[in-house]
Amino acid sequence: MKKSILIITIMALAVSSCIPVSVIRPGQVGVKQSLGKLKGNPKTQGLVLYNPFVTQVVKLPTRTVNREVKLNLPSKEGLNVAARISILYHLKEDKALDIISTVGKKYEDVLILSTFRSAAADVCARFYAKDMHSGKRAEIEQEIKNQMSEILKGRGFEIEAILLKSITLPSGLYAAIEAKLKAEQEAQQMEFVLQREKKEAERKRIEAEGVRDAQKIIKEGITEGNIKWKSLEVLREISTSPNAKLIITDGNSPVLINGDD
């Protein structure tokens, strides 16, 4: 409450005495410039009284700025790729005096945009055009950001992010990329079919080996002694049957001539 009364009182005195008042809003920093010289520390969020005849208040934004840029970028294969890119950055409050002293209020054109164009061209020239449109997009954004941050180190700016919002590839390249993707998909499908057939062939081979081994075991078990033994077992079972039968045998292999159920 006391603070509000004080502000109102200052504004009333300023109006009554015709002393100009500058308002520094949230997201801004103000610096007094008197007779061409910067004076005092940066002011934030509040009222600043100044003499309009010898002093002005230079205001700079400290909030996040979204600067969208359209430009053509070179690719590794020498193509020009039309791009729409956003630069998210902000000015560091404690560096406001240095920025005004060394660069001036047009710092965005002098430093931010020129640094961005150089970094973007340098980074994109190391990637193929299709990379900008697909999987390596995030990597390209990060490399541009890192290069800009390195160049602007100590100048009072924080590069928050680089965003590739849209990429327009040269005419005909889209069709080439789609054809390549289709060929890759077909190759993957063929590889899947081959793998499936290979597994099926392996299954059949194992099955055939099992049948062969089983037949081999059975064959090895069919000896003359086993045949005679089985024949005697059959003859014994027939002889104990209550049904009438005519059996002719040489003592080895019984032969059933007739039988009544």
Order of alpha helices (4+ residues) and beta strands (2+ residues): alpha-beta-beta-beta-beta-beta-beta-beta-alpha-alpha-alpha-alpha-beta-alpha-alpha-beta-beta
